[in-house]
Amino acid sequence: MSSEIKCRKGEPIERSLRKLKKKLDKEGTMKELRNRRHYEKPSEIKRRQAKRR
């Protein structure tokens, strides 16, 4: 499940990176990566989810 973008010939790298970042943001990949960076106890997860509601 990797994200993939198509680069056109002659397209600047910056534009391709911007497309990739938008796609990752839309999929929620970066957000999930940040959440999984540190272990979170199940009780903390429940507490955070209860706050959202």
C-alpha distance matrix in Angstrom:
0.0 3.8 6.6 9.3 12.9 15.9 18.9 22.3 25.1 27.3 25.0 25.4 22.7 23.4 22.5 19.1 18.5 19.7 17.3 14.3 15.8 16.5 13.0 11.8 14.9 14.5 11.1 12.9 10.6 13.9 15.9 14.0 14.1 17.8 18.4 17.1 19.1 22.1 22.8 24.2 26.6 26.2 29.5 28.3 25.2 27.7 30.1 27.6 26.5 30.2 31.0 28.6 30.6
3.8 0.0 3.8 6.3 10.0 13.1 15.8 19.4 22.0 24.0 21.7 21.9 19.1 19.9 19.2 15.7 15.0 16.6 14.4 11.2 13.0 14.2 11.0 9.8 13.4 13.6 10.8 12.5 9.9 12.5 15.3 14.0 13.5 17.0 18.4 17.3 18.6 22.0 23.4 24.9 27.7 27.8 30.9 29.3 26.4 29.2 31.2 28.5 27.7 31.5 31.9 29.5 31.7
6.6 3.8 0.0 3.8 6.9 10.4 13.1 16.6 19.6 21.3 18.7 19.0 16.5 17.0 15.9 12.6 12.0 13.2 10.8 7.8 10.0 10.9 7.6 7.2 10.9 10.9 8.9 11.2 9.2 11.6 14.5 14.2 13.9 17.0 18.8 18.4 19.6 23.2 24.8 26.1 29.1 29.1 32.0 30.1 27.2 29.9 31.6 28.6 27.8 31.5 31.5 28.8 31.1
9.3 6.3 3.8 0.0 3.8 6.9 9.7 13.1 16.0 18.1 15.8 16.5 14.3 15.4 14.1 10.5 11.1 12.6 9.8 7.6 10.8 11.6 8.7 9.6 13.1 13.0 11.8 14.4 12.7 14.6 17.8 17.8 17.3 20.3 22.3 22.0 22.9 26.6 28.4 29.8 32.8 32.9 35.7 33.7 30.9 33.6 35.3 32.1 31.3 35.0 34.9 32.1 34.4
12.9 10.0 6.9 3.8 0.0 3.8 6.5 9.8 13.0 14.9 12.4 13.5 11.8 13.0 11.0 7.6 9.2 10.5 7.4 6.5 10.2 10.6 8.5 10.5 13.5 13.3 13.2 15.9 14.7 16.2 19.3 20.0 19.6 22.1 24.4 24.5 25.2 29.0 31.0 32.3 35.5 35.6 38.2 36.0 33.2 35.8 37.2 33.9 33.2 36.8 36.3 33.4 35.7
15.9 13.1 10.4 6.9 3.8 0.0 3.8 6.5 9.7 12.1 10.2 12.3 11.5 13.3 11.1 8.1 10.8 12.2 9.3 9.5 13.3 13.5 11.8 14.1 17.0 16.6 16.7 19.6 18.5 19.8 23.0 23.7 23.3 25.8 28.1 28.2 28.8 32.6 34.7 36.1 39.2 39.3 42.0 39.8 37.0 39.5 41.0 37.7 36.8 40.4 40.0 37.0 39.1
18.9 15.8 13.1 9.7 6.5 3.8 0.0 3.8 6.5 8.5 6.7 8.8 8.5 10.9 9.0 6.3 9.7 11.4 9.5 10.2 13.7 14.4 13.6 15.9 18.4 18.6 19.2 21.7 20.5 21.2 24.5 25.6 24.8 27.0 29.7 29.9 30.1 33.9 36.3 37.8 41.1 41.5 44.0 41.6 39.0 41.8 43.0 39.5 39.0 42.5 41.8 38.9 41.2
22.3 19.4 16.6 13.1 9.8 6.5 3.8 0.0 3.8 6.2 5.4 8.8 10.0 12.4 10.2 8.8 12.5 13.7 11.9 13.5 16.7 17.0 16.5 19.1 21.4 21.3 22.2 24.9 23.9 24.7 27.8 29.1 28.4 30.5 33.2 33.5 33.7 37.5 40.0 41.4 44.7 45.0 47.5 45.1 42.4 45.1 46.2 42.7 42.1 45.6 44.8 41.7 44.0
25.1 22.0 19.6 16.0 13.0 9.7 6.5 3.8 0.0 3.8 5.5 8.8 10.5 13.4 12.1 11.0 14.5 16.2 15.0 16.4 19.5 20.2 19.9 22.2 24.6 24.8 25.6 28.1 26.9 27.4 30.8 32.0 31.0 33.0 35.9 36.1 36.0 39.8 42.4 44.0 47.4 47.9 50.5 48.0 45.4 48.2 49.3 45.8 45.4 48.8 48.0 45.0 47.4
27.3 24.0 21.3 18.1 14.9 12.1 8.5 6.2 3.8 0.0 3.8 6.4 9.0 11.7 10.8 10.9 14.1 15.5 15.2 16.9 19.5 20.4 20.8 23.0 25.0 25.5 26.8 28.9 27.8 27.8 31.1 32.7 31.6 33.2 36.3 36.7 36.3 40.1 43.0 44.6 48.1 48.8 51.1 48.4 46.1 48.9 49.7 46.2 46.0 49.4 48.2 45.4 47.9
25.0 21.7 18.7 15.8 12.4 10.2 6.7 5.4 5.5 3.8 0.0 3.8 6.5 8.5 7.1 7.4 10.7 11.8 11.5 13.5 16.0 16.7 17.3 19.6 21.3 22.0 23.4 25.5 24.6 24.5 27.7 29.5 28.5 30.0 33.1 33.7 33.4 37.1 40.0 41.4 44.9 45.6 47.8 45.1 42.7 45.5 46.2 42.6 42.4 45.8 44.5 41.7 44.2
25.4 21.9 19.0 16.5 13.5 12.3 8.8 8.8 8.8 6.4 3.8 0.0 3.8 5.4 5.5 6.8 9.0 10.2 11.2 12.9 14.7 16.0 17.2 18.9 20.5 21.7 23.3 24.8 23.8 23.1 26.3 28.3 27.1 28.2 31.5 32.2 31.5 35.2 38.3 39.8 43.4 44.3 46.4 43.5 41.4 44.3 44.8 41.2 41.3 44.6 43.2 40.5 43.3
22.7 19.1 16.5 14.3 11.8 11.5 8.5 10.0 10.5 9.0 6.5 3.8 0.0 3.8 5.4 5.1 6.2 8.6 9.9 10.5 12.3 14.3 15.4 16.5 18.3 20.0 21.1 22.4 21.0 20.1 23.5 25.3 23.8 25.0 28.4 28.9 28.1 31.8 34.8 36.5 40.2 41.2 43.4 40.5 38.5 41.6 42.1 38.5 38.8 42.2 40.9 38.4 41.3
23.4 19.9 17.0 15.4 13.0 13.3 10.9 12.4 13.4 11.7 8.5 5.4 3.8 0.0 3.8 5.4 5.1 6.2 8.7 9.9 10.5 12.3 14.3 15.3 16.4 18.3 20.0 20.9 19.9 18.6 21.7 24.0 22.6 23.3 26.8 27.7 26.8 30.5 33.6 35.0 38.7 39.8 41.7 38.7 36.7 39.7 40.0 36.4 36.7 40.0 38.4 35.9 38.9
22.5 19.2 15.9 14.1 11.0 11.1 9.0 10.2 12.1 10.8 7.1 5.5 5.4 3.8 0.0 3.8 5.4 5.0 6.3 8.7 9.9 10.6 12.4 14.3 15.3 16.5 18.5 20.0 19.4 18.7 21.6 23.9 23.1 24.0 27.2 28.3 27.9 31.6 34.5 35.6 39.2 39.9 41.9 38.9 36.7 39.5 39.9 36.2 36.2 39.5 38.0 35.2 37.9
19.1 15.7 12.6 10.5 7.6 8.1 6.3 8.8 11.0 10.9 7.4 6.8 5.1 5.4 3.8 0.0 3.8 5.4 5.1 6.2 8.7 9.9 10.6 12.4 14.2 15.3 16.6 18.3 17.3 17.1 20.3 22.1 21.1 22.6 25.7 26.3 26.2 29.9 32.7 34.0 37.5 38.2 40.4 37.6 35.3 38.1 38.9 35.3 35.2 38.6 37.4 34.7 37.4
18.5 15.0 12.0 11.1 9.2 10.8 9.7 12.5 14.5 14.1 10.7 9.0 6.2 5.1 5.4 3.8 0.0 3.8 5.4 5.0 6.1 8.6 9.8 10.5 12.2 14.1 15.3 16.3 15.0 14.2 17.4 19.4 18.2 19.3 22.6 23.3 22.9 26.6 29.5 30.9 34.5 35.4 37.5 34.6 32.5 35.5 36.1 32.5 32.6 36.1 34.8 32.3 35.2
19.7 16.6 13.2 12.6 10.5 12.2 11.4 13.7 16.2 15.5 11.8 10.2 8.6 6.2 5.0 5.4 3.8 0.0 3.8 5.4 5.1 6.2 8.6 9.9 10.5 12.2 14.3 15.3 14.9 13.9 16.6 19.1 18.5 19.3 22.3 23.6 23.4 27.0 29.9 30.8 34.4 35.1 36.9 33.9 31.7 34.5 34.9 31.2 31.2 34.5 33.0 30.3 33.1
17.3 14.4 10.8 9.8 7.4 9.3 9.5 11.9 15.0 15.2 11.5 11.2 9.9 8.7 6.3 5.1 5.4 3.8 0.0 3.8 5.5 5.2 6.2 8.7 9.9 10.6 12.4 14.2 14.0 14.1 16.8 18.8 18.6 20.0 22.6 23.8 24.1 27.7 30.3 31.1 34.5 34.8 36.9 34.2 31.6 34.2 35.0 31.3 30.9 34.3 33.2 30.2 32.7
14.3 11.2 7.8 7.6 6.5 9.5 10.2 13.5 16.4 16.9 13.5 12.9 10.5 9.9 8.7 6.2 5.0 5.4 3.8 0.0 3.8 5.5 5.1 6.2 8.5 9.8 10.6 12.2 11.1 11.3 14.4 16.0 15.5 17.2 19.9 20.7 21.0 24.6 27.1 28.3 31.7 32.1 34.4 31.8 29.3 32.1 33.0 29.5 29.2 32.7 31.8 29.1 31.7
15.8 13.0 10.0 10.8 10.2 13.3 13.7 16.7 19.5 19.5 16.0 14.7 12.3 10.5 9.9 8.7 6.1 5.1 5.5 3.8 0.0 3.8 5.4 5.1 6.1 8.5 9.9 10.4 9.8 8.9 11.8 14.0 13.5 14.6 17.4 18.7 18.8 22.4 25.1 26.0 29.5 30.0 32.0 29.2 26.9 29.7 30.3 26.7 26.6 30.1 28.8 26.2 29.1
16.5 14.2 10.9 11.6 10.6 13.5 14.4 17.0 20.2 20.4 16.7 16.0 14.3 12.3 10.6 9.9 8.6 6.2 5.2 5.5 3.8 0.0 3.8 5.5 5.1 6.1 8.6 9.8 10.5 10.3 12.3 14.8 15.2 16.2 18.5 20.2 20.9 24.2 26.6 27.0 30.3 30.5 32.3 29.6 27.0 29.4 30.0 26.4 25.9 29.2 28.0 25.0 27.5
13.0 11.0 7.6 8.7 8.5 11.8 13.6 16.5 19.9 20.8 17.3 17.2 15.4 14.3 12.4 10.6 9.8 8.6 6.2 5.1 5.4 3.8 0.0 3.8 5.4 5.1 6.2 8.6 8.8 10.0 12.2 13.8 14.4 16.3 18.2 19.3 20.5 23.9 25.9 26.5 29.6 29.5 31.7 29.2 26.4 28.8 29.9 26.4 25.6 29.0 28.3 25.3 27.6
11.8 9.8 7.2 9.6 10.5 14.1 15.9 19.1 22.2 23.0 19.6 18.9 16.5 15.3 14.3 12.4 10.5 9.9 8.7 6.2 5.1 5.5 3.8 0.0 3.8 5.5 5.2 6.1 5.3 6.3 8.9 10.3 10.6 12.6 14.6 15.6 16.7 20.1 22.2 22.9 26.1 26.3 28.5 26.0 23.3 26.0 27.1 23.7 23.2 26.8 26.1 23.4 26.0
14.9 13.4 10.9 13.1 13.5 17.0 18.4 21.4 24.6 25.0 21.3 20.5 18.3 16.4 15.3 14.2 12.2 10.5 9.9 8.5 6.1 5.1 5.4 3.8 0.0 3.8 5.5 5.0 6.4 6.3 7.5 10.0 11.1 12.0 13.8 15.7 16.8 19.9 22.0 22.2 25.4 25.5 27.3 24.6 21.9 24.4 25.1 21.5 21.0 24.4 23.4 20.6 23.2
14.5 13.6 10.9 13.0 13.3 16.6 18.6 21.3 24.8 25.5 22.0 21.7 20.0 18.3 16.5 15.3 14.1 12.2 10.6 9.8 8.5 6.1 5.1 5.5 3.8 0.0 3.8 5.5 7.9 9.3 9.8 11.6 13.5 14.8 15.9 17.7 19.4 22.4 24.0 23.9 26.8 26.3 28.2 25.8 22.8 24.8 25.8 22.3 21.2 24.5 23.8 20.6 22.7
11.1 10.8 8.9 11.8 13.2 16.7 19.2 22.2 25.6 26.8 23.4 23.3 21.1 20.0 18.5 16.6 15.3 14.3 12.4 10.6 9.9 8.6 6.2 5.2 5.5 3.8 0.0 3.8 5.5 8.3 9.0 9.5 11.5 13.6 14.3 15.5 17.6 20.6 21.9 21.9 24.7 24.1 26.4 24.3 21.1 23.3 24.7 21.5 20.2 23.7 23.6 20.5 22.6
12.9 12.5 11.2 14.4 15.9 19.6 21.7 24.9 28.1 28.9 25.5 24.8 22.4 20.9 20.0 18.3 16.3 15.3 14.2 12.2 10.4 9.8 8.6 6.1 5.0 5.5 3.8 0.0 3.8 5.7 5.3 6.2 8.6 10.2 10.7 12.4 14.5 17.2 18.7 18.6 21.5 21.1 23.2 20.9 17.9 20.3 21.5 18.1 17.3 20.9 20.5 17.7 20.2
10.6 9.9 9.2 12.7 14.7 18.5 20.5 23.9 26.9 27.8 24.6 23.8 21.0 19.9 19.4 17.3 15.0 14.9 14.0 11.1 9.8 10.5 8.8 5.3 6.4 7.9 5.5 3.8 0.0 3.8 5.5 5.3 6.2 8.8 10.0 10.7 12.4 15.6 17.2 17.9 21.0 21.1 23.6 21.3 18.5 21.4 22.7 19.6 19.2 22.9 22.7 20.3 23.0
13.9 12.5 11.6 14.6 16.2 19.8 21.2 24.7 27.4 27.8 24.5 23.1 20.1 18.6 18.7 17.1 14.2 13.9 14.1 11.3 8.9 10.3 10.0 6.3 6.3 9.3 8.3 5.7 3.8 0.0 3.8 5.4 5.0 6.2 8.6 9.9 10.6 14.0 16.3 17.1 20.6 21.3 23.4 20.6 18.4 21.5 22.3 18.9 19.2 22.9 22.1 20.0 23.1
15.9 15.3 14.5 17.8 19.3 23.0 24.5 27.8 30.8 31.1 27.7 26.3 23.5 21.7 21.6 20.3 17.4 16.6 16.8 14.4 11.8 12.3 12.2 8.9 7.5 9.8 9.0 5.3 5.5 3.8 0.0 3.8 5.4 5.3 6.3 8.8 10.1 12.8 14.7 14.7 18.1 18.5 20.3 17.4 15.1 18.1 18.7 15.2 15.5 19.1 18.3 16.2 19.4
14.0 14.0 14.2 17.8 20.0 23.7 25.6 29.1 32.0 32.7 29.5 28.3 25.3 24.0 23.9 22.1 19.4 19.1 18.8 16.0 14.0 14.8 13.8 10.3 10.0 11.6 9.5 6.2 5.3 5.4 3.8 0.0 3.8 5.4 5.0 6.2 8.7 11.2 12.5 12.7 15.9 16.1 18.5 16.1 13.5 16.6 17.9 14.9 14.9 18.7 18.5 16.8 19.7
14.1 13.5 13.9 17.3 19.6 23.3 24.8 28.4 31.0 31.6 28.5 27.1 23.8 22.6 23.1 21.1 18.2 18.5 18.6 15.5 13.5 15.2 14.4 10.6 11.1 13.5 11.5 8.6 6.2 5.0 5.4 3.8 0.0 3.8 5.4 5.2 6.2 9.6 11.7 13.0 16.5 17.5 20.0 17.5 15.5 19.0 20.0 17.2 17.8 21.5 21.2 19.8 22.9
17.8 17.0 17.0 20.3 22.1 25.8 27.0 30.5 33.0 33.2 30.0 28.2 25.0 23.3 24.0 22.6 19.3 19.3 20.0 17.2 14.6 16.2 16.3 12.6 12.0 14.8 13.6 10.2 8.8 6.2 5.3 5.4 3.8 0.0 3.8 5.5 5.2 8.1 10.8 11.7 15.4 16.9 18.7 15.7 14.3 17.9 18.3 15.2 16.6 20.0 19.2 18.1 21.6
18.4 18.4 18.8 22.3 24.4 28.1 29.7 33.2 35.9 36.3 33.1 31.5 28.4 26.8 27.2 25.7 22.6 22.3 22.6 19.9 17.4 18.5 18.2 14.6 13.8 15.9 14.3 10.7 10.0 8.6 6.3 5.0 5.4 3.8 0.0 3.8 5.6 6.9 8.5 8.6 12.1 13.2 15.1 12.3 10.6 14.2 14.8 12.0 13.2 16.8 16.4 15.6 18.8
17.1 17.3 18.4 22.0 24.5 28.2 29.9 33.5 36.1 36.7 33.7 32.2 28.9 27.7 28.3 26.3 23.3 23.6 23.8 20.7 18.7 20.2 19.3 15.6 15.7 17.7 15.5 12.4 10.7 9.9 8.8 6.2 5.2 5.5 3.8 0.0 3.8 5.4 6.6 8.1 11.5 12.9 15.5 13.3 11.7 15.4 16.6 14.4 15.5 19.1 19.2 18.6 21.6
19.1 18.6 19.6 22.9 25.2 28.8 30.1 33.7 36.0 36.3 33.4 31.5 28.1 26.8 27.9 26.2 22.9 23.4 24.1 21.0 18.8 20.9 20.5 16.7 16.8 19.4 17.6 14.5 12.4 10.6 10.1 8.7 6.2 5.2 5.6 3.8 0.0 3.8 6.9 9.3 12.9 15.1 17.4 14.8 14.1 17.9 18.5 16.4 18.1 21.4 21.1 20.8 24.1
22.1 22.0 23.2 26.6 29.0 32.6 33.9 37.5 39.8 40.1 37.1 35.2 31.8 30.5 31.6 29.9 26.6 27.0 27.7 24.6 22.4 24.2 23.9 20.1 19.9 22.4 20.6 17.2 15.6 14.0 12.8 11.2 9.6 8.1 6.9 5.4 3.8 0.0 3.8 6.4 9.8 12.7 14.6 12.2 12.3 16.0 16.4 14.9 17.1 20.0 19.8 20.2 23.4
22.8 23.4 24.8 28.4 31.0 34.7 36.3 40.0 42.4 43.0 40.0 38.3 34.8 33.6 34.5 32.7 29.5 29.9 30.3 27.1 25.1 26.6 25.9 22.2 22.0 24.0 21.9 18.7 17.2 16.3 14.7 12.5 11.7 10.8 8.5 6.6 6.9 3.8 0.0 3.8 6.6 9.5 11.7 10.1 10.3 13.8 14.7 13.9 15.9 18.7 19.1 19.8 22.6
24.2 24.9 26.1 29.8 32.3 36.1 37.8 41.4 44.0 44.6 41.4 39.8 36.5 35.0 35.6 34.0 30.9 30.8 31.1 28.3 26.0 27.0 26.5 22.9 22.2 23.9 21.9 18.6 17.9 17.1 14.7 12.7 13.0 11.7 8.6 8.1 9.3 6.4 3.8 0.0 3.8 6.5 8.3 6.3 6.7 10.2 11.0 10.5 12.5 15.0 15.6 16.6 19.3
26.6 27.7 29.1 32.8 35.5 39.2 41.1 44.7 47.4 48.1 44.9 43.4 40.2 38.7 39.2 37.5 34.5 34.4 34.5 31.7 29.5 30.3 29.6 26.1 25.4 26.8 24.7 21.5 21.0 20.6 18.1 15.9 16.5 15.4 12.1 11.5 12.9 9.8 6.6 3.8 0.0 3.8 5.4 5.2 6.5 8.9 10.0 10.8 12.6 14.4 15.7 17.2 19.3
26.2 27.8 29.1 32.9 35.6 39.3 41.5 45.0 47.9 48.8 45.6 44.3 41.2 39.8 39.9 38.2 35.4 35.1 34.8 32.1 30.0 30.5 29.5 26.3 25.5 26.3 24.1 21.1 21.1 21.3 18.5 16.1 17.5 16.9 13.2 12.9 15.1 12.7 9.5 6.5 3.8 0.0 3.8 5.4 5.1 6.3 8.6 9.9 10.6 12.3 14.4 15.7 17.2
29.5 30.9 32.0 35.7 38.2 42.0 44.0 47.5 50.5 51.1 47.8 46.4 43.4 41.7 41.9 40.4 37.5 36.9 36.9 34.4 32.0 32.3 31.7 28.5 27.3 28.2 26.4 23.2 23.6 23.4 20.3 18.5 20.0 18.7 15.1 15.5 17.4 14.6 11.7 8.3 5.4 3.8 0.0 3.8 5.4 5.1 6.2 8.7 9.9 10.5 12.5 14.6 15.9
28.3 29.3 30.1 33.7 36.0 39.8 41.6 45.1 48.0 48.4 45.1 43.5 40.5 38.7 38.9 37.6 34.6 33.9 34.2 31.8 29.2 29.6 29.2 26.0 24.6 25.8 24.3 20.9 21.3 20.6 17.4 16.1 17.5 15.7 12.3 13.3 14.8 12.2 10.1 6.3 5.2 5.4 3.8 0.0 3.8 5.4 5.0 6.1 8.6 9.8 10.7 12.7 14.8
25.2 26.4 27.2 30.9 33.2 37.0 39.0 42.4 45.4 46.1 42.7 41.4 38.5 36.7 36.7 35.3 32.5 31.7 31.6 29.3 26.9 27.0 26.4 23.3 21.9 22.8 21.1 17.9 18.5 18.4 15.1 13.5 15.5 14.3 10.6 11.7 14.1 12.3 10.3 6.7 6.5 5.1 5.4 3.8 0.0 3.8 5.5 5.2 6.2 8.6 10.0 11.0 13.0
27.7 29.2 29.9 33.6 35.8 39.5 41.8 45.1 48.2 48.9 45.5 44.3 41.6 39.7 39.5 38.1 35.5 34.5 34.2 32.1 29.7 29.4 28.8 26.0 24.4 24.8 23.3 20.3 21.4 21.5 18.1 16.6 19.0 17.9 14.2 15.4 17.9 16.0 13.8 10.2 8.9 6.3 5.1 5.4 3.8 0.0 3.8 5.5 5.1 6.1 8.7 10.1 11.1
30.1 31.2 31.6 35.3 37.2 41.0 43.0 46.2 49.3 49.7 46.2 44.8 42.1 40.0 39.9 38.9 36.1 34.9 35.0 33.0 30.3 30.0 29.9 27.1 25.1 25.8 24.7 21.5 22.7 22.3 18.7 17.9 20.0 18.3 14.8 16.6 18.5 16.4 14.7 11.0 10.0 8.6 6.2 5.0 5.5 3.8 0.0 3.8 5.5 5.1 6.4 9.0 10.4
27.6 28.5 28.6 32.1 33.9 37.7 39.5 42.7 45.8 46.2 42.6 41.2 38.5 36.4 36.2 35.3 32.5 31.2 31.3 29.5 26.7 26.4 26.4 23.7 21.5 22.3 21.5 18.1 19.6 18.9 15.2 14.9 17.2 15.2 12.0 14.4 16.4 14.9 13.9 10.5 10.8 9.9 8.7 6.1 5.2 5.5 3.8 0.0 3.8 5.5 5.2 6.6 9.3
26.5 27.7 27.8 31.3 33.2 36.8 39.0 42.1 45.4 46.0 42.4 41.3 38.8 36.7 36.2 35.2 32.6 31.2 30.9 29.2 26.6 25.9 25.6 23.2 21.0 21.2 20.2 17.3 19.2 19.2 15.5 14.9 17.8 16.6 13.2 15.5 18.1 17.1 15.9 12.5 12.6 10.6 9.9 8.6 6.2 5.1 5.5 3.8 0.0 3.8 5.4 5.2 6.9
30.2 31.5 31.5 35.0 36.8 40.4 42.5 45.6 48.8 49.4 45.8 44.6 42.2 40.0 39.5 38.6 36.1 34.5 34.3 32.7 30.1 29.2 29.0 26.8 24.4 24.5 23.7 20.9 22.9 22.9 19.1 18.7 21.5 20.0 16.8 19.1 21.4 20.0 18.7 15.0 14.4 12.3 10.5 9.8 8.6 6.1 5.1 5.5 3.8 0.0 3.8 5.4 5.5
31.0 31.9 31.5 34.9 36.3 40.0 41.8 44.8 48.0 48.2 44.5 43.2 40.9 38.4 38.0 37.4 34.8 33.0 33.2 31.8 28.8 28.0 28.3 26.1 23.4 23.8 23.6 20.5 22.7 22.1 18.3 18.5 21.2 19.2 16.4 19.2 21.1 19.8 19.1 15.6 15.7 14.4 12.5 10.7 10.0 8.7 6.4 5.2 5.4 3.8 0.0 3.8 5.5
28.6 29.5 28.8 32.1 33.4 37.0 38.9 41.7 45.0 45.4 41.7 40.5 38.4 35.9 35.2 34.7 32.3 30.3 30.2 29.1 26.2 25.0 25.3 23.4 20.6 20.6 20.5 17.7 20.3 20.0 16.2 16.8 19.8 18.1 15.6 18.6 20.8 20.2 19.8 16.6 17.2 15.7 14.6 12.7 11.0 10.1 9.0 6.6 5.2 5.4 3.8 0.0 3.8
30.6 31.7 31.1 34.4 35.7 39.1 41.2 44.0 47.4 47.9 44.2 43.3 41.3 38.9 37.9 37.4 35.2 33.1 32.7 31.7 29.1 27.5 27.6 26.0 23.2 22.7 22.6 20.2 23.0 23.1 19.4 19.7 22.9 21.6 18.8 21.6 24.1 23.4 22.6 19.3 19.3 17.2 15.9 14.8 13.0 11.1 10.4 9.3 6.9 5.5 5.5 3.8 0.0
